[in-house]
């Protein structure tokens, strides 16, 4: 790369960036790992894989994964409708998608609890059908869906807007079905952004606390999430136990996000290799 291609002040800006990231991310995480390293392996694993800890991992990661999968599906549908289908009130719905970003998580948790309680507007009809949402793991999933939906919509929406309708029209004129157009043209184009939105929603859901504690019921071995268990240990001045659980959450989250990023990189690489002019893409849809 030529020197003229480098922005002025590159070394200085890089130094500031590394310093900023170190202060906010690397040093706190390093201190967390160093604190947990003071324990022996036996003590560490005894805390990390205790029955209550394992139950909280299942609730936290299971609910986060389920909520992220639901958001990946319906977030894509919402983004597609907002971009491709004009209708009255579209701007209002588009602005409403960002509500979980602006709404305090505690307010969201209280609101969802009121709605899904057995006497709430939504909870009462569901209770009549034998479905209990509030104070169950299902309530945790509902809260995580609420806070994670914008990540998928806002990640996929600009990619859909950049997708030229002429590609789909050319494929249709050559005899491609809607299913072929979706699977061979649209989905490969959207998959990197779609995976990114899923990863962001999942990461946000794993660490969510404020909107979950009100609707979860917080019953150990049933609806207790790991962040709540960490807070409980801190309130009991069990700093070592809280640190161990935090390190376990950090490692699992990092491995999962790294796997998703590798999959995203593979999808983007595959898309770039298969890129072709509009007519060739359309012909490939009917091949």
Secondary structure, DSSP 8 states (H G I E B T S, - for coil): --GGGS-TTHHHHHHHHHHHHIIIIIHHHHHHHHHHTTS-HHHHHHHHT-HHHHHHHHHHHHHHHHHHHHHHHHHHHHHHHHHH---TTHHHHHHHTTHHHHS-HHHHHHHHHHHHSTTSHHHHHHHHTT---TTSHHHHHHHHHHHHHHHHHHHHHHHHHHS-HHHHHHHHHTT--HHHHIIIIIHHHHHHHHHHHHHHHHHHHHT--HHHHHHH---TTTT--HHHHHHHHHHTT-HHHHHHHHHHHHHHHHHHHHHHHHHHHHHHHHHHHT---HHHHHHHHT-
